[in-house]
Amino acid sequence: MGGCGRTCCANSYGRPTYGDTDMFDFNRLQNPHLPLGQGPHLCLGAALARLELGSVFPPPFVRPEDLALAIAAEGVVYTLP
C-alpha cells in the first residue's frame, strides 16, 4: 500500500503525452484522462464505483413526479436580485 499513492498520482505524469510535466501550463490542452481505464484495461471495480457514485450523487435535474407550485402560476412574480 505504501507505493499506491505515488503510483496513482503518477498516472498522468507521462512526458511523451504531456510534454514538460514539471512546468505548470494553463494552455496545455491535451488531457487523455482515463481514471478507470478503457477497453481491455478497464478497472474491474469501475461498474461498482459508478453505481456507488450514482447513489451518493443523484442526477441534478431529475424532476420528482409530485412536483407542483404551491400557488397559482399567475401569482408567481420574478424580480431581479
N, CA, C and O atoms as a Maestro MAE file, in Angstrom:
{
 s_m_m2io_version
 :::
 2.0.0
}

f_m_ct {
 s_m_title
 :::
 protein
 m_atom[324] {
  # First column is atom index #
  i_m_mmod_type
  r_m_x_coord
  r_m_y_coord
  r_m_z_coord
  i_m_residue_number
  s_m_chain_name
  s_m_pdb_residue_name
  s_m_pdb_atom_name
  i_m_atomic_number
  :::
  1 25 0.815 -1.199 0.000 1 A "MET " " N  " 7
  2 3 0.000 0.000 0.000 1 A "MET " " CA " 6
  3 2 0.852 1.254 0.000 1 A "MET " " C  " 6
  4 15 0.379 2.310 -0.421 1 A "MET " " O  " 8
  5 25 2.090 1.173 0.458 2 A "GLY " " N  " 7
  6 3 2.915 2.365 0.578 2 A "GLY " " CA " 6
  7 2 3.154 3.071 -0.740 2 A "GLY " " C  " 6
  8 15 3.209 4.301 -0.775 2 A "GLY " " O  " 8
  9 25 3.300 2.321 -1.834 3 A "GLY " " N  " 7
  10 3 3.570 2.947 -3.125 3 A "GLY " " CA " 6
  11 2 2.323 3.245 -3.938 3 A "GLY " " C  " 6
  12 15 2.421 3.809 -5.028 3 A "GLY " " O  " 8
  13 25 1.147 2.877 -3.431 4 A "CYS " " N  " 7
  14 3 -0.089 3.058 -4.193 4 A "CYS " " CA " 6
  15 2 -0.365 4.529 -4.466 4 A "CYS " " C  " 6
  16 15 -0.716 4.890 -5.589 4 A "CYS " " O  " 8
  17 25 -0.215 5.379 -3.466 5 A "GLY " " N  " 7
  18 3 -0.469 6.809 -3.655 5 A "GLY " " CA " 6
  19 2 0.446 7.404 -4.699 5 A "GLY " " C  " 6
  20 15 0.023 8.210 -5.528 5 A "GLY " " O  " 8
  21 25 1.693 7.007 -4.655 6 A "ARG " " N  " 7
  22 3 2.653 7.527 -5.631 6 A "ARG " " CA " 6
  23 2 2.309 7.033 -7.033 6 A "ARG " " C  " 6
  24 15 2.397 7.794 -7.996 6 A "ARG " " O  " 8
  25 25 1.920 5.772 -7.153 7 A "THR " " N  " 7
  26 3 1.560 5.231 -8.459 7 A "THR " " CA " 6
  27 2 0.322 5.923 -9.009 7 A "THR " " C  " 6
  28 15 0.284 6.278 -10.187 7 A "THR " " O  " 8
  29 25 -0.696 6.118 -8.166 8 A "CYS " " N  " 7
  30 3 -1.926 6.771 -8.619 8 A "CYS " " CA " 6
  31 2 -1.666 8.217 -9.008 8 A "CYS " " C  " 6
  32 15 -2.225 8.700 -9.992 8 A "CYS " " O  " 8
  33 25 -0.832 8.912 -8.257 9 A "CYS " " N  " 7
  34 3 -0.529 10.308 -8.564 9 A "CYS " " CA " 6
  35 2 0.299 10.421 -9.830 9 A "CYS " " C  " 6
  36 15 0.184 11.407 -10.558 9 A "CYS " " O  " 8
  37 25 1.124 9.436 -10.101 10 A "ALA " " N  " 7
  38 3 1.996 9.484 -11.274 10 A "ALA " " CA " 6
  39 2 1.297 8.976 -12.526 10 A "ALA " " C  " 6
  40 15 1.909 8.906 -13.592 10 A "ALA " " O  " 8
  41 25 0.035 8.626 -12.412 11 A "ASN " " N  " 7
  42 3 -0.705 8.063 -13.530 11 A "ASN " " CA " 6
  43 2 -0.719 8.982 -14.746 11 A "ASN " " C  " 6
  44 15 -0.550 8.508 -15.869 11 A "ASN " " O  " 8
  45 25 -0.915 10.275 -14.551 12 A "SER " " N  " 7
  46 3 -0.993 11.228 -15.663 12 A "SER " " CA " 6
  47 2 0.263 12.079 -15.740 12 A "SER " " C  " 6
  48 15 0.183 13.286 -15.970 12 A "SER " " O  " 8
  49 25 1.410 11.467 -15.551 13 A "TYR " " N  " 7
  50 3 2.661 12.214 -15.498 13 A "TYR " " CA " 6
  51 2 3.594 11.817 -16.631 13 A "TYR " " C  " 6
  52 15 4.810 11.952 -16.495 13 A "TYR " " O  " 8
  53 25 3.058 11.334 -17.740 14 A "GLY " " N  " 7
  54 3 3.905 10.857 -18.827 14 A "GLY " " CA " 6
  55 2 4.429 11.978 -19.704 14 A "GLY " " C  " 6
  56 15 3.650 12.736 -20.281 14 A "GLY " " O  " 8
  57 25 5.750 12.087 -19.805 15 A "ARG " " N  " 7
  58 3 6.355 13.125 -20.650 15 A "ARG " " CA " 6
  59 2 5.978 12.983 -22.126 15 A "ARG " " C  " 6
  60 15 5.742 14.001 -22.776 15 A "ARG " " O  " 8
  61 25 5.908 11.768 -22.688 16 A "PRO " " N  " 7
  62 3 5.516 11.692 -24.103 16 A "PRO " " CA " 6
  63 2 4.105 12.242 -24.348 16 A "PRO " " C  " 6
  64 15 3.835 12.800 -25.411 16 A "PRO " " O  " 8
  65 25 3.225 12.090 -23.388 17 A "THR " " N  " 7
  66 3 1.850 12.561 -23.545 17 A "THR " " CA " 6
  67 2 1.701 14.034 -23.241 17 A "THR " " C  " 6
  68 15 1.032 14.756 -23.980 17 A "THR " " O  " 8
  69 25 2.321 14.495 -22.151 18 A "TYR " " N  " 7
  70 3 2.083 15.847 -21.656 18 A "TYR " " CA " 6
  71 2 3.244 16.810 -21.873 18 A "TYR " " C  " 6
  72 15 3.126 17.982 -21.515 18 A "TYR " " O  " 8
  73 25 4.353 16.368 -22.441 19 A "GLY " " N  " 7
  74 3 5.490 17.264 -22.647 19 A "GLY " " CA " 6
  75 2 6.221 17.523 -21.345 19 A "GLY " " C  " 6
  76 15 6.508 16.583 -20.605 19 A "GLY " " O  " 8
  77 25 6.528 18.777 -21.050 20 A "ASP " " N  " 7
  78 3 7.250 19.141 -19.833 20 A "ASP " " CA " 6
  79 2 6.283 19.147 -18.653 20 A "ASP " " C  " 6
  80 15 5.597 20.139 -18.406 20 A "ASP " " O  " 8
  81 25 6.234 18.036 -17.931 21 A "THR " " N  " 7
  82 3 5.271 17.899 -16.841 21 A "THR " " CA " 6
  83 2 5.709 18.596 -15.567 21 A "THR " " C  " 6
  84 15 4.909 18.744 -14.643 21 A "THR " " O  " 8
  85 25 6.962 19.027 -15.494 22 A "ASP " " N  " 7
  86 3 7.421 19.754 -14.316 22 A "ASP " " CA " 6
  87 2 6.983 21.216 -14.346 22 A "ASP " " C  " 6
  88 15 7.083 21.913 -13.336 22 A "ASP " " O  " 8
  89 25 6.504 21.681 -15.481 23 A "MET " " N  " 7
  90 3 6.112 23.079 -15.637 23 A "MET " " CA " 6
  91 2 4.585 23.192 -15.678 23 A "MET " " C  " 6
  92 15 3.929 22.483 -16.442 23 A "MET " " O  " 8
  93 25 4.018 24.089 -14.851 24 A "PHE " " N  " 7
  94 3 2.573 24.310 -14.858 24 A "PHE " " CA " 6
  95 2 2.207 25.163 -16.065 24 A "PHE " " C  " 6
  96 15 2.744 26.257 -16.238 24 A "PHE " " O  " 8
  97 25 1.301 24.671 -16.898 25 A "ASP " " N  " 7
  98 3 0.954 25.365 -18.134 25 A "ASP " " CA " 6
  99 2 -0.562 25.470 -18.252 25 A "ASP " " C  " 6
  100 15 -1.247 24.457 -18.393 25 A "ASP " " O  " 8
  101 25 -1.094 26.707 -18.193 26 A "PHE " " N  " 7
  102 3 -2.534 26.918 -18.327 26 A "PHE " " CA " 6
  103 2 -3.042 26.551 -19.719 26 A "PHE " " C  " 6
  104 15 -4.209 26.189 -19.871 26 A "PHE " " O  " 8
  105 25 -2.201 26.638 -20.717 27 A "ASN " " N  " 7
  106 3 -2.615 26.419 -22.099 27 A "ASN " " CA " 6
  107 2 -2.474 24.972 -22.561 27 A "ASN " " C  " 6
  108 15 -2.678 24.684 -23.740 27 A "ASN " " O  " 8
  109 25 -2.135 24.079 -21.678 28 A "ARG " " N  " 7
  110 3 -1.991 22.668 -22.051 28 A "ARG " " CA " 6
  111 2 -3.380 22.097 -22.333 28 A "ARG " " C  " 6
  112 15 -4.215 22.026 -21.431 28 A "ARG " " O  " 8
  113 25 -3.627 21.697 -23.554 29 A "LEU " " N  " 7
  114 3 -4.953 21.245 -23.958 29 A "LEU " " CA " 6
  115 2 -5.108 19.731 -23.951 29 A "LEU " " C  " 6
  116 15 -6.195 19.227 -23.671 29 A "LEU " " O  " 8
  117 25 -4.065 19.012 -24.246 30 A "GLN " " N  " 7
  118 3 -4.164 17.566 -24.384 30 A "GLN " " CA " 6
  119 2 -4.277 16.920 -23.008 30 A "GLN " " C  " 6
  120 15 -3.377 17.057 -22.179 30 A "GLN " " O  " 8
  121 25 -5.377 16.220 -22.766 31 A "ASN " " N  " 7
  122 3 -5.576 15.541 -21.500 31 A "ASN " " CA " 6
  123 2 -6.386 14.268 -21.719 31 A "ASN " " C  " 6
  124 15 -7.593 14.266 -21.477 31 A "ASN " " O  " 8
  125 25 -5.761 13.197 -22.165 32 A "PRO " " N  " 7
  126 3 -6.481 11.936 -22.330 32 A "PRO " " CA " 6
  127 2 -6.623 11.222 -20.979 32 A "PRO " " C  " 6
  128 15 -6.052 10.152 -20.774 32 A "PRO " " O  " 8
  129 25 -7.384 11.820 -20.068 33 A "HIS " " N  " 7
  130 3 -7.512 11.318 -18.705 33 A "HIS " " CA " 6
  131 2 -8.465 10.126 -18.671 33 A "HIS " " C  " 6
  132 15 -9.625 10.249 -19.066 33 A "HIS " " O  " 8
  133 25 -7.992 8.991 -18.207 34 A "LEU " " N  " 7
  134 3 -8.805 7.785 -18.100 34 A "LEU " " CA " 6
  135 2 -8.685 7.230 -16.685 34 A "LEU " " C  " 6
  136 15 -7.892 6.317 -16.458 34 A "LEU " " O  " 8
  137 25 -9.444 7.751 -15.733 35 A "PRO " " N  " 7
  138 3 -9.263 7.334 -14.346 35 A "PRO " " CA " 6
  139 2 -9.586 5.865 -14.086 35 A "PRO " " C  " 6
  140 15 -8.990 5.260 -13.195 35 A "PRO " " O  " 8
  141 25 -10.505 5.282 -14.834 36 A "LEU " " N  " 7
  142 3 -10.852 3.879 -14.628 36 A "LEU " " CA " 6
  143 2 -10.421 2.997 -15.796 36 A "LEU " " C  " 6
  144 15 -10.837 1.842 -15.885 36 A "LEU " " O  " 8
  145 25 -9.604 3.524 -16.676 37 A "GLY " " N  " 7
  146 3 -9.103 2.751 -17.798 37 A "GLY " " CA " 6
  147 2 -10.083 2.707 -18.955 37 A "GLY " " C  " 6
  148 15 -11.108 3.388 -18.956 37 A "GLY " " O  " 8
  149 25 -9.739 1.884 -19.948 38 A "GLN " " N  " 7
  150 3 -10.572 1.770 -21.144 38 A "GLN " " CA " 6
  151 2 -10.252 0.456 -21.836 38 A "GLN " " C  " 6
  152 15 -9.122 -0.027 -21.774 38 A "GLN " " O  " 8
  153 25 -11.234 -0.113 -22.487 39 A "GLY " " N  " 7
  154 3 -11.027 -1.337 -23.253 39 A "GLY " " CA " 6
  155 2 -10.595 -2.497 -22.378 39 A "GLY " " C  " 6
  156 15 -11.184 -2.723 -21.321 39 A "GLY " " O  " 8
  157 25 -9.566 -3.246 -22.802 40 A "PRO " " N  " 7
  158 3 -9.139 -4.405 -22.015 40 A "PRO " " CA " 6
  159 2 -8.487 -4.012 -20.690 40 A "PRO " " C  " 6
  160 15 -8.296 -4.860 -19.818 40 A "PRO " " O  " 8
  161 25 -8.150 -2.743 -20.536 41 A "HIS " " N  " 7
  162 3 -7.514 -2.280 -19.305 41 A "HIS " " CA " 6
  163 2 -8.508 -1.609 -18.366 41 A "HIS " " C  " 6
  164 15 -8.105 -0.859 -17.477 41 A "HIS " " O  " 8
  165 25 -9.793 -1.866 -18.548 42 A "LEU " " N  " 7
  166 3 -10.831 -1.278 -17.708 42 A "LEU " " CA " 6
  167 2 -10.733 -1.837 -16.292 42 A "LEU " " C  " 6
  168 15 -10.570 -3.042 -16.100 42 A "LEU " " O  " 8
  169 25 -10.831 -0.969 -15.325 43 A "CYS " " N  " 7
  170 3 -10.771 -1.364 -13.918 43 A "CYS " " CA " 6
  171 2 -11.924 -2.317 -13.605 43 A "CYS " " C  " 6
  172 15 -13.057 -2.082 -14.024 43 A "CYS " " O  " 8
  173 25 -11.639 -3.382 -12.875 44 A "LEU " " N  " 7
  174 3 -12.679 -4.353 -12.535 44 A "LEU " " CA " 6
  175 2 -13.739 -3.753 -11.619 44 A "LEU " " C  " 6
  176 15 -14.878 -4.219 -11.603 44 A "LEU " " O  " 8
  177 25 -13.381 -2.735 -10.864 45 A "GLY " " N  " 7
  178 3 -14.329 -2.094 -9.959 45 A "GLY " " CA " 6
  179 2 -15.025 -0.887 -10.554 45 A "GLY " " C  " 6
  180 15 -15.717 -0.167 -9.833 45 A "GLY " " O  " 8
  181 25 -14.864 -0.641 -11.858 46 A "ALA " " N  " 7
  182 3 -15.437 0.558 -12.485 46 A "ALA " " CA " 6
  183 2 -16.958 0.588 -12.379 46 A "ALA " " C  " 6
  184 15 -17.533 1.629 -12.060 46 A "ALA " " O  " 8
  185 25 -17.609 -0.524 -12.639 47 A "ALA " " N  " 7
  186 3 -19.073 -0.561 -12.575 47 A "ALA " " CA " 6
  187 2 -19.553 -0.301 -11.151 47 A "ALA " " C  " 6
  188 15 -20.529 0.422 -10.948 47 A "ALA " " O  " 8
  189 25 -18.878 -0.885 -10.171 48 A "LEU " " N  " 7
  190 3 -19.244 -0.659 -8.777 48 A "LEU " " CA " 6
  191 2 -19.016 0.794 -8.377 48 A "LEU " " C  " 6
  192 15 -19.845 1.384 -7.685 48 A "LEU " " O  " 8
  193 25 -17.905 1.369 -8.806 49 A "ALA " " N  " 7
  194 3 -17.615 2.770 -8.486 49 A "ALA " " CA " 6
  195 2 -18.676 3.693 -9.074 49 A "ALA " " C  " 6
  196 15 -19.120 4.625 -8.404 49 A "ALA " " O  " 8
  197 25 -19.085 3.448 -10.307 50 A "ARG " " N  " 7
  198 3 -20.123 4.282 -10.932 50 A "ARG " " CA " 6
  199 2 -21.467 4.098 -10.239 50 A "ARG " " C  " 6
  200 15 -22.217 5.061 -10.081 50 A "ARG " " O  " 8
  201 25 -21.777 2.886 -9.829 51 A "LEU " " N  " 7
  202 3 -23.022 2.627 -9.105 51 A "LEU " " CA " 6
  203 2 -23.025 3.351 -7.764 51 A "LEU " " C  " 6
  204 15 -24.026 3.957 -7.382 51 A "LEU " " O  " 8
  205 25 -21.901 3.288 -7.048 52 A "GLU " " N  " 7
  206 3 -21.801 3.973 -5.759 52 A "GLU " " CA " 6
  207 2 -21.912 5.486 -5.928 52 A "GLU " " C  " 6
  208 15 -22.606 6.144 -5.153 52 A "GLU " " O  " 8
  209 25 -21.239 6.039 -6.925 53 A "LEU " " N  " 7
  210 3 -21.322 7.478 -7.172 53 A "LEU " " CA " 6
  211 2 -22.738 7.892 -7.548 53 A "LEU " " C  " 6
  212 15 -23.200 8.960 -7.146 53 A "LEU " " O  " 8
  213 25 -23.429 7.059 -8.314 54 A "GLY " " N  " 7
  214 3 -24.807 7.366 -8.696 54 A "GLY " " CA " 6
  215 2 -25.755 7.369 -7.521 54 A "GLY " " C  " 6
  216 15 -26.743 8.103 -7.532 54 A "GLY " " O  " 8
  217 25 -25.480 6.562 -6.496 55 A "SER " " N  " 7
  218 3 -26.353 6.546 -5.326 55 A "SER " " CA " 6
  219 2 -26.042 7.689 -4.367 55 A "SER " " C  " 6
  220 15 -26.926 8.138 -3.637 55 A "SER " " O  " 8
  221 25 -24.807 8.163 -4.358 56 A "VAL " " N  " 7
  222 3 -24.421 9.268 -3.479 56 A "VAL " " CA " 6
  223 2 -24.761 10.612 -4.113 56 A "VAL " " C  " 6
  224 15 -25.234 11.522 -3.433 56 A "VAL " " O  " 8
  225 25 -24.521 10.733 -5.407 57 A "PHE " " N  " 7
  226 3 -24.774 11.979 -6.138 57 A "PHE " " CA " 6
  227 2 -25.867 11.734 -7.171 57 A "PHE " " C  " 6
  228 15 -25.567 11.332 -8.295 57 A "PHE " " O  " 8
  229 25 -27.129 11.969 -6.812 58 A "PRO " " N  " 7
  230 3 -28.202 11.749 -7.788 58 A "PRO " " CA " 6
  231 2 -28.110 12.760 -8.929 58 A "PRO " " C  " 6
  232 15 -27.506 13.821 -8.766 58 A "PRO " " O  " 8
  233 25 -28.695 12.446 -10.067 59 A "PRO " " N  " 7
  234 3 -28.670 13.399 -11.185 59 A "PRO " " CA " 6
  235 2 -29.266 14.737 -10.757 59 A "PRO " " C  " 6
  236 15 -30.274 14.758 -10.051 59 A "PRO " " O  " 8
  237 25 -28.668 15.847 -11.167 60 A "PRO " " N  " 7
  238 3 -29.099 17.150 -10.658 60 A "PRO " " CA " 6
  239 2 -30.425 17.646 -11.211 60 A "PRO " " C  " 6
  240 15 -31.050 18.508 -10.593 60 A "PRO " " O  " 8
  241 25 -30.875 17.140 -12.341 61 A "PHE " " N  " 7
  242 3 -32.075 17.694 -12.952 61 A "PHE " " CA " 6
  243 2 -33.189 16.663 -13.110 61 A "PHE " " C  " 6
  244 15 -33.864 16.629 -14.138 61 A "PHE " " O  " 8
  245 25 -33.379 15.837 -12.110 62 A "VAL " " N  " 7
  246 3 -34.465 14.872 -12.137 62 A "VAL " " CA " 6
  247 2 -35.679 15.523 -11.488 62 A "VAL " " C  " 6
  248 15 -35.609 15.988 -10.350 62 A "VAL " " O  " 8
  249 25 -36.787 15.554 -12.212 63 A "ARG " " N  " 7
  250 3 -37.995 16.188 -11.690 63 A "ARG " " CA " 6
  251 2 -38.841 15.142 -10.970 63 A "ARG " " C  " 6
  252 15 -39.224 14.134 -11.564 63 A "ARG " " O  " 8
  253 25 -39.131 15.379 -9.696 64 A "PRO " " N  " 7
  254 3 -39.993 14.440 -8.971 64 A "PRO " " CA " 6
  255 2 -41.390 14.412 -9.590 64 A "PRO " " C  " 6
  256 15 -41.851 15.412 -10.140 64 A "PRO " " O  " 8
  257 25 -42.049 13.281 -9.500 65 A "GLU " " N  " 7
  258 3 -43.385 13.113 -10.077 65 A "GLU " " CA " 6
  259 2 -44.404 14.070 -9.460 65 A "GLU " " C  " 6
  260 15 -45.276 14.582 -10.162 65 A "GLU " " O  " 8
  261 25 -44.300 14.313 -8.157 66 A "ASP " " N  " 7
  262 3 -45.314 15.112 -7.463 66 A "ASP " " CA " 6
  263 2 -44.920 16.583 -7.306 66 A "ASP " " C  " 6
  264 15 -45.460 17.268 -6.437 66 A "ASP " " O  " 8
  265 25 -44.002 17.077 -8.119 67 A "LEU " " N  " 7
  266 3 -43.569 18.460 -8.030 67 A "LEU " " CA " 6
  267 2 -44.656 19.376 -8.587 67 A "LEU " " C  " 6
  268 15 -45.106 19.198 -9.718 67 A "LEU " " O  " 8
  269 25 -45.071 20.353 -7.791 68 A "ALA " " N  " 7
  270 3 -46.112 21.291 -8.222 68 A "ALA " " CA " 6
  271 2 -45.908 22.613 -7.504 68 A "ALA " " C  " 6
  272 15 -45.301 22.659 -6.434 68 A "ALA " " O  " 8
  273 25 -46.417 23.691 -8.095 69 A "LEU " " N  " 7
  274 3 -46.354 25.001 -7.455 69 A "LEU " " CA " 6
  275 2 -47.319 25.047 -6.277 69 A "LEU " " C  " 6
  276 15 -48.390 24.442 -6.319 69 A "LEU " " O  " 8
  277 25 -46.936 25.762 -5.235 70 A "ALA " " N  " 7
  278 3 -47.799 25.900 -4.066 70 A "ALA " " CA " 6
  279 2 -48.878 26.949 -4.303 70 A "ALA " " C  " 6
  280 15 -49.895 26.956 -3.609 70 A "ALA " " O  " 8
  281 25 -48.668 27.839 -5.278 71 A "ILE " " N  " 7
  282 3 -49.657 28.866 -5.618 71 A "ILE " " CA " 6
  283 2 -49.948 28.780 -7.113 71 A "ILE " " C  " 6
  284 15 -49.293 28.027 -7.834 71 A "ILE " " O  " 8
  285 25 -50.922 29.544 -7.571 72 A "ALA " " N  " 7
  286 3 -51.245 29.552 -8.999 72 A "ALA " " CA " 6
  287 2 -50.075 30.135 -9.785 72 A "ALA " " C  " 6
  288 15 -49.372 31.015 -9.290 72 A "ALA " " O  " 8
  289 25 -49.866 29.653 -10.997 73 A "ALA " " N  " 7
  290 3 -48.745 30.108 -11.816 73 A "ALA " " CA " 6
  291 2 -48.823 31.604 -12.091 73 A "ALA " " C  " 6
  292 15 -47.790 32.258 -12.232 73 A "ALA " " O  " 8
  293 25 -50.026 32.153 -12.168 74 A "GLU " " N  " 7
  294 3 -50.191 33.584 -12.405 74 A "GLU " " CA " 6
  295 2 -49.698 34.409 -11.221 74 A "GLU " " C  " 6
  296 15 -49.368 35.583 -11.383 74 A "GLU " " O  " 8
  297 25 -49.644 33.818 -10.048 75 A "GLY " " N  " 7
  298 3 -49.209 34.531 -8.855 75 A "GLY " " CA " 6
  299 2 -47.698 34.571 -8.675 75 A "GLY " " C  " 6
  300 15 -47.205 35.215 -7.749 75 A "GLY " " O  " 8
  301 25 -46.963 33.897 -9.539 76 A "VAL " " N  " 7
  302 3 -45.506 33.873 -9.436 76 A "VAL " " CA " 6
  303 2 -44.947 35.156 -10.039 76 A "VAL " " C  " 6
  304 15 -45.180 35.453 -11.211 76 A "VAL " " O  " 8
  305 25 -44.211 35.910 -9.237 77 A "VAL " " N  " 7
  306 3 -43.605 37.155 -9.693 77 A "VAL " " CA " 6
  307 2 -42.098 36.998 -9.597 77 A "VAL " " C  " 6
  308 15 -41.567 36.640 -8.545 77 A "VAL " " O  " 8
  309 25 -41.413 37.268 -10.698 78 A "TYR " " N  " 7
  310 3 -39.955 37.170 -10.718 78 A "TYR " " CA " 6
  311 2 -39.368 38.564 -10.668 78 A "TYR " " C  " 6
  312 15 -39.721 39.430 -11.468 78 A "TYR " " O  " 8
  313 25 -38.475 38.771 -9.728 79 A "THR " " N  " 7
  314 3 -37.771 40.055 -9.641 79 A "THR " " CA " 6
  315 2 -36.283 39.789 -9.682 79 A "THR " " C  " 6
  316 15 -35.805 38.769 -9.187 79 A "THR " " O  " 8
  317 25 -35.566 40.704 -10.269 80 A "LEU " " N  " 7
  318 3 -34.114 40.566 -10.314 80 A "LEU " " CA " 6
  319 2 -33.533 40.812 -8.931 80 A "LEU " " C  " 6
  320 15 -34.056 41.634 -8.179 80 A "LEU " " O  " 8
  321 25 -32.465 40.116 -8.587 81 A "PRO " " N  " 7
  322 3 -31.875 40.304 -7.246 81 A "PRO " " CA " 6
  323 2 -31.243 41.661 -7.072 81 A "PRO " " C  " 6
  324 15 -30.710 41.961 -6.004 81 A "PRO " " O  " 8
  :::
 }
 m_bond[323] {
  # First column is bond index #
  i_m_from
  i_m_to
  i_m_order
  :::
  1 1 2 1
  2 2 3 1
  3 3 4 2
  4 3 5 1
  5 5 6 1
  6 6 7 1
  7 7 8 2
  8 7 9 1
  9 9 10 1
  10 10 11 1
  11 11 12 2
  12 11 13 1
  13 13 14 1
  14 14 15 1
  15 15 16 2
  16 15 17 1
  17 17 18 1
  18 18 19 1
  19 19 20 2
  20 19 21 1
  21 21 22 1
  22 22 23 1
  23 23 24 2
  24 23 25 1
  25 25 26 1
  26 26 27 1
  27 27 28 2
  28 27 29 1
  29 29 30 1
  30 30 31 1
  31 31 32 2
  32 31 33 1
  33 33 34 1
  34 34 35 1
  35 35 36 2
  36 35 37 1
  37 37 38 1
  38 38 39 1
  39 39 40 2
  40 39 41 1
  41 41 42 1
  42 42 43 1
  43 43 44 2
  44 43 45 1
  45 45 46 1
  46 46 47 1
  47 47 48 2
  48 47 49 1
  49 49 50 1
  50 50 51 1
  51 51 52 2
  52 51 53 1
  53 53 54 1
  54 54 55 1
  55 55 56 2
  56 55 57 1
  57 57 58 1
  58 58 59 1
  59 59 60 2
  60 59 61 1
  61 61 62 1
  62 62 63 1
  63 63 64 2
  64 63 65 1
  65 65 66 1
  66 66 67 1
  67 67 68 2
  68 67 69 1
  69 69 70 1
  70 70 71 1
  71 71 72 2
  72 71 73 1
  73 73 74 1
  74 74 75 1
  75 75 76 2
  76 75 77 1
  77 77 78 1
  78 78 79 1
  79 79 80 2
  80 79 81 1
  81 81 82 1
  82 82 83 1
  83 83 84 2
  84 83 85 1
  85 85 86 1
  86 86 87 1
  87 87 88 2
  88 87 89 1
  89 89 90 1
  90 90 91 1
  91 91 92 2
  92 91 93 1
  93 93 94 1
  94 94 95 1
  95 95 96 2
  96 95 97 1
  97 97 98 1
  98 98 99 1
  99 99 100 2
  100 99 101 1
  101 101 102 1
  102 102 103 1
  103 103 104 2
  104 103 105 1
  105 105 106 1
  106 106 107 1
  107 107 108 2
  108 107 109 1
  109 109 110 1
  110 110 111 1
  111 111 112 2
  112 111 113 1
  113 113 114 1
  114 114 115 1
  115 115 116 2
  116 115 117 1
  117 117 118 1
  118 118 119 1
  119 119 120 2
  120 119 121 1
  121 121 122 1
  122 122 123 1
  123 123 124 2
  124 123 125 1
  125 125 126 1
  126 126 127 1
  127 127 128 2
  128 127 129 1
  129 129 130 1
  130 130 131 1
  131 131 132 2
  132 131 133 1
  133 133 134 1
  134 134 135 1
  135 135 136 2
  136 135 137 1
  137 137 138 1
  138 138 139 1
  139 139 140 2
  140 139 141 1
  141 141 142 1
  142 142 143 1
  143 143 144 2
  144 143 145 1
  145 145 146 1
  146 146 147 1
  147 147 148 2
  148 147 149 1
  149 149 150 1
  150 150 151 1
  151 151 152 2
  152 151 153 1
  153 153 154 1
  154 154 155 1
  155 155 156 2
  156 155 157 1
  157 157 158 1
  158 158 159 1
  159 159 160 2
  160 159 161 1
  161 161 162 1
  162 162 163 1
  163 163 164 2
  164 163 165 1
  165 165 166 1
  166 166 167 1
  167 167 168 2
  168 167 169 1
  169 169 170 1
  170 170 171 1
  171 171 172 2
  172 171 173 1
  173 173 174 1
  174 174 175 1
  175 175 176 2
  176 175 177 1
  177 177 178 1
  178 178 179 1
  179 179 180 2
  180 179 181 1
  181 181 182 1
  182 182 183 1
  183 183 184 2
  184 183 185 1
  185 185 186 1
  186 186 187 1
  187 187 188 2
  188 187 189 1
  189 189 190 1
  190 190 191 1
  191 191 192 2
  192 191 193 1
  193 193 194 1
  194 194 195 1
  195 195 196 2
  196 195 197 1
  197 197 198 1
  198 198 199 1
  199 199 200 2
  200 199 201 1
  201 201 202 1
  202 202 203 1
  203 203 204 2
  204 203 205 1
  205 205 206 1
  206 206 207 1
  207 207 208 2
  208 207 209 1
  209 209 210 1
  210 210 211 1
  211 211 212 2
  212 211 213 1
  213 213 214 1
  214 214 215 1
  215 215 216 2
  216 215 217 1
  217 217 218 1
  218 218 219 1
  219 219 220 2
  220 219 221 1
  221 221 222 1
  222 222 223 1
  223 223 224 2
  224 223 225 1
  225 225 226 1
  226 226 227 1
  227 227 228 2
  228 227 229 1
  229 229 230 1
  230 230 231 1
  231 231 232 2
  232 231 233 1
  233 233 234 1
  234 234 235 1
  235 235 236 2
  236 235 237 1
  237 237 238 1
  238 238 239 1
  239 239 240 2
  240 239 241 1
  241 241 242 1
  242 242 243 1
  243 243 244 2
  244 243 245 1
  245 245 246 1
  246 246 247 1
  247 247 248 2
  248 247 249 1
  249 249 250 1
  250 250 251 1
  251 251 252 2
  252 251 253 1
  253 253 254 1
  254 254 255 1
  255 255 256 2
  256 255 257 1
  257 257 258 1
  258 258 259 1
  259 259 260 2
  260 259 261 1
  261 261 262 1
  262 262 263 1
  263 263 264 2
  264 263 265 1
  265 265 266 1
  266 266 267 1
  267 267 268 2
  268 267 269 1
  269 269 270 1
  270 270 271 1
  271 271 272 2
  272 271 273 1
  273 273 274 1
  274 274 275 1
  275 275 276 2
  276 275 277 1
  277 277 278 1
  278 278 279 1
  279 279 280 2
  280 279 281 1
  281 281 282 1
  282 282 283 1
  283 283 284 2
  284 283 285 1
  285 285 286 1
  286 286 287 1
  287 287 288 2
  288 287 289 1
  289 289 290 1
  290 290 291 1
  291 291 292 2
  292 291 293 1
  293 293 294 1
  294 294 295 1
  295 295 296 2
  296 295 297 1
  297 297 298 1
  298 298 299 1
  299 299 300 2
  300 299 301 1
  301 301 302 1
  302 302 303 1
  303 303 304 2
  304 303 305 1
  305 305 306 1
  306 306 307 1
  307 307 308 2
  308 307 309 1
  309 309 310 1
  310 310 311 1
  311 311 312 2
  312 311 313 1
  313 313 314 1
  314 314 315 1
  315 315 316 2
  316 315 317 1
  317 317 318 1
  318 318 319 1
  319 319 320 2
  320 319 321 1
  321 321 322 1
  322 322 323 1
  323 323 324 2
  :::
 }
}
